[in-house]
Amino acid sequence: MQQPGILACVGTGMMLGGHISPRARHHIEHADVVFVAVSDPLVELWIQQMNPDVRSLQPLYAEGKSRRDTYREMVDLLLAEVRAGKHVCGAFYGHPGVFAMAPHRAVAQARAEGFEAVMEPGVSAEDCLYADLGIDPGSYGCQHFEASQFMLYQRRIDPSAYLILWQVGLAGDRSLKVYASSSEQRQLLVDLLAQDYPLDHQVIVYEAVTLALQTPRMQHIALGDLASTDLSLHTTLVVPPSRPMQPNHALQQAMSRLQHVANAAA
């Protein structure tokens, strides 16, 4: 009798060999087939040392091809092997649940068809960002948006907290067919941010490293210079707070009254 298929989508982390969890490694080593979607060919070669059947998903990407089509093809490849009764592992760059549409869809589809499916986290670019830039999200708060989504919808932002915009190198692109937006499209983002931040406000262009000998990109620029700055697919924009947090006096007083009542009852 054929064994039921299993799907595990795991994260390889950002840095080669340094960020993968024991559980993710176990899935890679014990899978019948491993599909790999990572940004660095060295990472792919490293994964090939863990399993004899490793298949790259990178050739599915192509200039001028919608990434929606690429993600759908990835899911189809993963699920075809799961339906064939295999233990399938999808190994994805960073965290498989962070800015990664295919793993979420594959896990959901596998579960909908009655298969066992799990997702194992990996160290993400967000984790590296906090460490490299020395940001504690608990100090002032952090707001996270995908850059183009932030532009397309009306979002309320708080300039007293950090604003983190992901995939800023694609800001303004709606086609999902290119890997860099134009300076004119990025200027639209600058104009939008200028409604809440001065153009001379210092922002940080950030890129995490994938190899231990590399250094992260932590470039400080004025917001007004963003459109002309060289940005890549993996660039993240960090906008530090531009104003102090404003006390909520009414709520503070209400909390004090509650504390006073509790102290009196004790």
N, C-alpha and C positions, 0 to 999 in steps of 0.2 A: 504493500500500500504506500502511495506517495506521501511523503511528509508535507504538512502545510508550510507554505512559504512564510518567511519572516523578513521584515524590513527594519533596518536600523540606520537612521541618518545621524551622522556624528560630525563634530567639529574638530578640525585639525589644529585650531588655534592660529595665531598670527605668525609666530616665529617658528622656523623649521626645527622640529624635534623638541622644542622647549615648552610648548603650551598644550600638548595633547594630554588628555586624561587617561588613566589606566583603563577605564571602561570603554572609551572610544578606541583605544589601541586593541583591546580584546575583541571588539566587534570586527575591526579590520583584519586581524590575524585569523579569526575563526570563520569568516564569511566564505560562502561558496564563490561569490563574485563581488568585487569591489568596484564601484563607479566613483571616479574622482573628478571633482570640480574645484581646482585650486588655481591661484593666480601665478604661482611660481613653478616652472618646470622642475626645479630641484626638489620641491616638496613632492611632486608626483613621482620622481625617481625614488625618493625616500620611502614612499608608501609601497612602491613596487617590491621593496625588499621584505615587506611584511606578509605579502600574499601572492601566490603564483598567478592569480587571475585578476588583474587590475586593468580597468578600461577607462580611458579618459573621456570626459564629457566636453572638454574644451573645444574640440572640432565642431561642435554644434553651434558655436558662436560665429557670426560672420558680419562684416560691415554691410550695412544696408538691410540686414535681416532683423525683424522685430524680435526683441528679447522675449516677448510673450511666446512666440513660436518655439524659441530655444528651450524655454522652461517647460513647455508642454511636451516637447520631445524627450527631455530629461526624465520627466515623470513616466512617460510611456516605456522608456527603456528599463527603468527600475521596476515598474509594476509587471512588465512582461516576465522578468526572471522570478519575481515573487510568485506569480501565478503558476510558474513552472515548478513550484515547490522548493525553491532555493532560499538559503539564508543570504539575503542581499544587504550589502552595506553601501550607503552613499556617503562618501567622505568629502566634506565641504570646507572651504576656506573660512577661517575664523570660527564663528558660531553658526550652526546650521539653521538657527531660528532668527537670525538678525540680518535683515536686508537680503533674505534668501527665499525667494518665492517657491522654487521647486521642492525643497525639502518639506515645507509645510503642506504643499499640495499632495506630495507623494505619501506622506504619513496619513493625511486625512483620507485619501483614496484607498489606501491599503486597509485602514480600519473600517471604512465603509463597506469593503468587500469581505470583511470578516477575518482579515489576517492580523497577526500580531505586528505592531509597529511601534517603535520607540524613537525618541530623539535624545541624543546625548550632547550636552553643551560643550563648547570650547571657548578658549579665551578670545574675546572679540576685540575689534578696534576700539570700542567704547572702554573696555577694561584698560587697554594700553594707554588710551588718551588720559584717563584719570591719573595713571601712574606717571606718565611722561610729563604732563603739564602741571602735576601737583594740585589737581582739583579734587576737592571733597564735595560730592554732590549734596551732602547734608548741610554744608555751610550756608549756601545761598539758594540752593535749588537749581535744577537743570531742566530745560525744555528741549526736547528732541523732535526734529522734524526732518523728513526727506525734503531736500531743497525745492524740487519742482512742485511737490504737493503743497509745501508752505506757500508757494507763489500762486497756486491755482485756487486755493480756498482761503476764506477769511478766517484767520486764526488770531486769537487774542494772546499777545505775548506780554511778558513781565520784564521790563528792562532792568529790574533789580536782581534778576536771576541770570544764570548763564543760558545762552541760546546756542544750541548745537545743531548745525545743519549738515546732514549727510549727503554724500554724492553731489557736492556743490559743483564739481566739474561738469555735471550734466544739467545744471540749473536752467530751467526754461525749456528744456527739450520735452516734447510730447510724443515724438515718433517712436521712441524706444529702439531706434535703428542706428543711432550714432553713439560714439563713445566720448564725445566732447561737445559742449554747447558753444555757441558763438559769444564773442565779447558783448554783442548787442543784447543777447538773451540774459547774460549775467548782469548787464547794466540794469535791466529791469528788476533784478533782485536787489541791487544796490539801492535803487530808487525806493523800493518797498521798505527796506531796512532803514532808510534815511528818515522815514516817518517817525521812528522811535529812537534812532541813534544819530549823533552828529557824524558827518562824513570824516572827521579827523579822529573818530573813536578807534582805538587800536584793537584789531581783531587778530586771530591766530589761524594761519593756514597749517593744518596738521595732517601728517601721514605716518602711520605706524610702520615699524620695520618688519621684515620677514626673515632676515638673517641676522645672526648674533653680532656680526662685525659692522652692520649698518648703524646709522644714527637716525632717529626719527626726525622728520621735517617739522619744525616748530617755528614757522616764519611769522613774525609780527609785522603787520602792514596796517595802513589806514583803511578804514572801510571804503573810502572813495576810490582806492586803488585796486579794489578787488576785481573789477571787470578786465583789467589789463594784466592781471597776475597769472602766471602759468599754473594751471590746475589740471589734475589727472582724474581718472575714474575713481581712485581711492582717496581723494582729498576730502577732508572734513573741515568745515568752517566753525570755529569757536568764537562766539561773541561774548566777551566778559560783561558783567553788569556795568551799566552806565550811570546808575543812580542808586542811592542807598535804599534799603528796605524801609517802608513806611509802617510805623506801628498801628495796629488796629486797637485803638484805645477802648472802644466800646466792648470788644470781646475780652480784652484784658481785664476790664472792670468786672465783667460777668464772671470770669474765671476766679477773680479774687473773692467775689461774693460767695461763690460755691465753696471755695477753700475755707472761708470764714465760717460758713455753716457747718462744714465737716469738722473743723477744729472745735467749734462750740459743742457739737454732739459728742465728741470724744471726751 
